[in-house]
Amino acid sequence: MPIEVYLNQIASGALTGLIYGLSALGLSVIFGVCKIVNFAHGEMMVIAMYAALLAFQWFGLDPLVSIPLVCALLFAAGYALQAGLINRLIDVPDHMQFILLAAIAIAMVSGCLMIFGPNAQNVQLDYAYDSYEIGPLLLDKVRVLAGIAAISVAGLLAAFFRWTWIGKAICACGDNIVGARVTGLNVKHLFALAFGLGSVCIGAAGCILLLLVDVQPFLAVEYTLLAFVVVIVGGLGSLTGALLAGVLIGVSEALAGLFIQPSLKSMFSFGLLILVLLFRPQGLVGKRA
Amino acid sequence: MPKTRLPVTRRTFIAGASATALTGVAPIRRSFAQGAALKVGVIHPSSGFLAQIGQACNRGAQAALPVLKDMGYANIEIMLGDTESNPDVARAAGERLINAGAQLLVGAFDSGQTSTLAQVAEQRGIPLVINIAAAPPITEQGYKFVFRNFPRAPGIVAGTFEVQKQLFAASGRSPSKCVVLHVNDTFGTAMRGAFGGIYPRMNMPYQIVDYISYDPQARDLSVEVAKAKATGAEILLAVSRLNDAMLLTREMVKQRWEPWGIVAAGPGYYEGAYMKTLGKNGNFVISTVPWYDPRKPLAQRMIEAHQKMFPGQVVDTNTVFTFEAMLVAADAYKRAGSANPQALAAAIRATDIKDNAALSDGIKFDAKGQNDTVRIAGIQNFDGDAKVVFPLSSAERNFVFPVPGWQARR
């Protein structure tokens, strides 16, 4: 097989992996700060995809343009969910939180089914079939734009946590909740902000994914599972780890498809997960507890 | 206190009860004679990744009702069931409909889901008329209540090769290399097996250079398309579902792979949703599938009824074979004179419908419950419409081959 085929697949896998990484960032942020395992992660992303779809159908907005709008919507929904519901269950056993979020996920899927029906829907864009030709590389324009958007959102998020007072306060809550309470931080408000920010990542990922995947209510479970794999491989709570794991999984799936059999490529992402759990349970970039 | 003797003795009670029972039965018999509705459980994947196809099948069942009524058959009451695109749910949906009173089942489009539904039908002794499902083992189990009016995978594959031979002969162009991309579900695996067994006997002009399998629910098929493109094949032979068919075509455009044509052996490419979503890029795909015969009067009545009930929706394989499954049910009910499952099954086994809608020599089942007379048509997409191009004797318009490149279509 010509070398160009391998180069193209590595590039394509890396771009797809960036989107995997972005989709998992939300899960990582929410777990890293609130210690909540968001079982409704994929469902929230599907809702973001539907929001971007409606923005396209009603106002003709390109999903990339509607990212700020959808992120604002998801932020409000995430903040309200944490402040109104999950904050009441912070101190209860984990399994009660799991059941609550699983119930929310089921309600979201059923709601989407009732409103949008079971059919897959998508957006038709002029550039949907365009590619960039760079030397031997033939890069899908949508994936390139999606990759740039993924890096931008991740960069903005990292900057927020590093250089803003609120971002630092949120990180403090994640690092030591007792210390945060002692210093007078409004922990519940900061938790709600963190959940809102995680939802912003999910919203951005949903808008970007809509360029690549047709949305339908049952898509959610698959993306929740994928996000879990990415976050565990990268390291729970690590933003860099999530992006790195996403790229690793994207490239390994692409190469596995080329070298072995495409239908077996998912096996490699789960294989990576098992290896990480066995030999580096804290994840590639995560810190040992 | 003296005992009062009741005027009702044991004998008069039994006589009275018997008379009541008889008068109670009489309306039932009378209602059947007047055309009591046959309760048909119509089970398809109405949700999940096969939802669009399942809904198209359901439309075919609904479009059959007015046509069957006009033909003088008894009323049919449709009880809808949803497999959620999942074989395990198909089993539960079948059980639920039978418990709710379904006297006959029709379904279930997908081979995996149909296999579990067939087990339920056999266990419960309720006839199942399979509209679409090609995996051979379904009618090889010796089932007494399972009937299939659809070709098995080897029949589809042999038909696919025959249509291609006609295509190459008529166009004067013979490719030298072909690559097969197929889904890895029950249907796709059965088709892959049939390709391996039948291809060597068909004396095709091309060599099959690779078989590439993939998950029908895959999120991304870029690797599959890249691998297929790298083979340098002039023909892509695809065994797909709907969503993956759309993904494959999009990837081909993006990766600028322009073979002489896509030949599909199965669903996906002729569906309305495929053509609507892909626009010009969905044109010229040739699907080699069981189809309706546009010249047959019943096919025309079916199309008319479907267009009246579902304006704008495409009539395709899903429509015609679900329509015919309902026809088989109505015809058997009429001849059986009863909704008794044994009587219905016996009547279905004796089916001999000559005036049907599909491209076949009528509907009749062999000892295994299989109708092997269904032929394969070549259908080509033209601006949102799938037209018969092969066999030439049934062609609705001329074929296009080799097809124009992606850029030339813009």
HADDOCK unambig.tbl for C-alpha pairs under 7 A between the chains (distance, minus, plus):
assign (segid A and resid 1 and name CA) (segid B and resid 230 and name CA) 6.50 0.50 0.50
assign (segid A and resid 5 and name CA) (segid B and resid 226 and name CA) 6.78 0.50 0.50
assign (segid A and resid 9 and name CA) (segid B and resid 223 and name CA) 6.66 0.50 0.50
assign (segid A and resid 118 and name CA) (segid B and resid 47 and name CA) 5.27 0.50 0.50
assign (segid A and resid 118 and name CA) (segid B and resid 48 and name CA) 6.61 0.50 0.50
assign (segid A and resid 118 and name CA) (segid B and resid 51 and name CA) 6.38 0.50 0.50
assign (segid A and resid 119 and name CA) (segid B and resid 51 and name CA) 6.28 0.50 0.50
assign (segid A and resid 119 and name CA) (segid B and resid 52 and name CA) 6.05 0.50 0.50
assign (segid A and resid 129 and name CA) (segid B and resid 250 and name CA) 6.80 0.50 0.50
assign (segid A and resid 129 and name CA) (segid B and resid 253 and name CA) 6.16 0.50 0.50
assign (segid A and resid 129 and name CA) (segid B and resid 254 and name CA) 5.18 0.50 0.50
assign (segid A and resid 130 and name CA) (segid B and resid 254 and name CA) 6.05 0.50 0.50
assign (segid A and resid 131 and name CA) (segid B and resid 254 and name CA) 5.88 0.50 0.50
assign (segid A and resid 138 and name CA) (segid B and resid 255 and name CA) 6.94 0.50 0.50
assign (segid A and resid 140 and name CA) (segid B and resid 254 and name CA) 6.17 0.50 0.50
assign (segid A and resid 213 and name CA) (segid B and resid 219 and name CA) 6.84 0.50 0.50
assign (segid A and resid 218 and name CA) (segid B and resid 48 and name CA) 6.25 0.50 0.50
assign (segid A and resid 254 and name CA) (segid B and resid 223 and name CA) 5.87 0.50 0.50
assign (segid A and resid 257 and name CA) (segid B and resid 223 and name CA) 5.98 0.50 0.50
assign (segid A and resid 258 and name CA) (segid B and resid 223 and name CA) 6.47 0.50 0.50
assign (segid A and resid 258 and name CA) (segid B and resid 227 and name CA) 6.39 0.50 0.50
assign (segid A and resid 261 and name CA) (segid B and resid 212 and name CA) 6.96 0.50 0.50
assign (segid A and resid 262 and name CA) (segid B and resid 213 and name CA) 6.51 0.50 0.50
assign (segid A and resid 262 and name CA) (segid B and resid 214 and name CA) 5.73 0.50 0.50
assign (segid A and resid 262 and name CA) (segid B and resid 223 and name CA) 6.83 0.50 0.50
assign (segid A and resid 262 and name CA) (segid B and resid 224 and name CA) 6.05 0.50 0.50
assign (segid A and resid 263 and name CA) (segid B and resid 213 and name CA) 5.56 0.50 0.50
assign (segid A and resid 263 and name CA) (segid B and resid 214 and name CA) 4.00 0.50 0.50
assign (segid A and resid 263 and name CA) (segid B and resid 215 and name CA) 5.52 0.50 0.50
